[in-house]
């Protein structure tokens, strides 16, 4: 690994997440880091990320712009721009946006490699409940949007 790798904003590749279709850009995919993850997530109005947990990974959630909400183990925390929250492994978490404005999050985590070879493919480790369930603040919302 090089002593450093700079990532310029124009080199970021935005893509929708697999389940919830939230736009995100992975900062560290180009660096070859095996220990740390860092990703920007742009939550559209009235949207949510998956309800999930991590086996070993600690994560730090930082609101770059907007007002962010995250539920950790049933407790909702609201964070203003430049606020952050540390979430320990095994804690069930879900970031969501119940406002009419986009919310931009920077989420970092380590260690990136979480599972033993025997655990690979066991999604219940990450999703002990329905990962697509929405928080009560989004009652009546359909997310991800249905295809046209």
BELTA-V563105 format. One record per residue. N is the residue number from 1. RES is the residue in one small letter. PSI is psi in radians with two decimals (none if undefined). D_LAST is the distance of its C-alpha to the last C-alpha in Angstrom with 1 decimal. Layout:
N,RES,PSI,D_LAST / N,RES,PSI,D_LAST
//
This chain:
1,x,2.42,44.2 / 2,x,2.84,45.0 / 3,x,-0.44,46.6 / 4,x,2.76,43.5 / 5,x,2.11,40.2 / 6,x,2.45,38.7 / 7,x,2.00,34.9 / 8,x,2.58,34.0 / 9,x,-0.59,30.8 / 10,x,-0.27,29.8 / 11,x,-0.12,30.0 / 12,x,2.43,27.4 / 13,x,1.97,24.2 / 14,x,2.36,21.2 / 15,x,2.72,18.7 / 16,x,2.51,16.3 / 17,x,2.77,18.2 / 18,x,-0.92,17.6 / 19,x,-0.84,16.9 / 20,x,-0.07,15.9 / 21,x,0.61,14.3 / 22,x,2.20,17.1 / 23,x,2.33,18.2 / 24,x,2.72,21.8 / 25,x,2.19,24.6 / 26,x,2.00,27.5 / 27,x,-0.65,30.8 / 28,x,0.01,33.0 / 29,x,-0.49,31.3 / 30,x,-0.25,33.5 / 31,x,-0.35,36.6 / 32,x,0.21,37.2 / 33,x,2.32,37.9 / 34,x,-0.07,38.3 / 35,x,-0.47,39.2 / 36,x,2.44,36.9 / 37,x,2.54,33.1 / 38,x,2.14,31.8 / 39,x,2.43,28.2 / 40,x,2.41,26.6 / 41,x,2.20,23.6 / 42,x,1.78,21.6 / 43,x,2.03,20.2 / 44,x,2.90,17.8 / 45,x,2.45,18.7 / 46,x,0.92,18.3 / 47,x,2.97,17.7 / 48,x,2.62,19.8 / 49,x,3.09,21.0 / 50,x,2.60,22.0 / 51,x,2.03,25.0 / 52,x,3.03,27.5 / 53,x,2.96,31.1 / 54,x,2.56,33.0 / 55,x,-0.87,36.0 / 56,x,-0.33,38.3 / 57,x,2.28,36.3 / 58,x,2.51,37.2 / 59,x,2.60,34.6 / 60,x,2.18,35.1 / 61,x,2.21,32.3 / 62,x,2.21,32.9 / 63,x,1.96,31.1 / 64,x,-0.77,31.1 / 65,x,2.59,29.6 / 66,x,-2.92,28.5 / 67,x,2.08,29.4 / 68,x,2.62,28.4 / 69,x,2.46,28.5 / 70,x,2.40,29.2 / 71,x,2.19,30.3 / 72,x,2.09,33.0 / 73,x,0.74,34.5 / 74,x,-0.07,33.5 / 75,x,2.18,34.8 / 76,x,2.32,32.5 / 77,x,2.33,33.8 / 78,x,2.29,32.7 / 79,x,2.27,33.5 / 80,x,2.95,33.9 / 81,x,2.30,33.5 / 82,x,0.17,35.7 / 83,x,2.78,36.2 / 84,x,2.89,35.8 / 85,x,2.38,36.2 / 86,x,2.33,37.5 / 87,x,2.21,36.1 / 88,x,2.78,38.3 / 89,x,2.69,37.4 / 90,x,-0.22,36.5 / 91,x,2.32,35.2 / 92,x,2.22,31.9 / 93,x,2.67,29.7 / 94,x,2.16,26.4 / 95,x,2.40,25.5 / 96,x,2.88,23.3 / 97,x,1.90,22.6 / 98,x,0.35,23.0 / 99,x,-3.14,23.6 / 100,x,0.17,21.8 / 101,x,2.65,22.8 / 102,x,2.61,22.0 / 103,x,2.22,24.5 / 104,x,2.13,25.8 / 105,x,2.52,27.6 / 106,x,2.11,29.9 / 107,x,2.14,30.4 / 108,x,2.66,33.3 / 109,x,2.69,34.7 / 110,x,2.62,37.5 / 111,x,2.63,38.4 / 112,x,-0.75,35.4 / 113,x,2.04,36.5 / 114,x,-0.51,36.5 / 115,x,2.63,36.9 / 116,x,2.82,39.6 / 117,x,-0.58,39.0 / 118,x,-0.48,39.4 / 119,x,-0.30,36.6 / 120,x,2.36,34.0 / 121,x,-0.17,31.1 / 122,x,1.58,31.8 / 123,x,-0.30,28.7 / 124,x,-0.34,30.5 / 125,x,-0.70,32.6 / 126,x,-0.56,29.7 / 127,x,1.37,27.7 / 128,x,-0.26,30.3 / 129,x,3.06,27.7 / 130,x,1.99,24.0 / 131,x,-0.32,22.7 / 132,x,0.01,19.4 / 133,x,2.49,21.3 / 134,x,2.66,21.1 / 135,x,2.79,24.4 / 136,x,-0.46,25.6 / 137,x,-0.32,25.1 / 138,x,0.41,21.3 / 139,x,2.35,21.7 / 140,x,-0.12,18.9 / 141,x,2.46,16.4 / 142,x,1.97,13.3 / 143,x,2.32,13.5 / 144,x,2.77,12.0 / 145,x,2.52,8.8 / 146,x,2.55,6.5 / 147,x,2.57,3.8 / 148,x,none,0.0
//
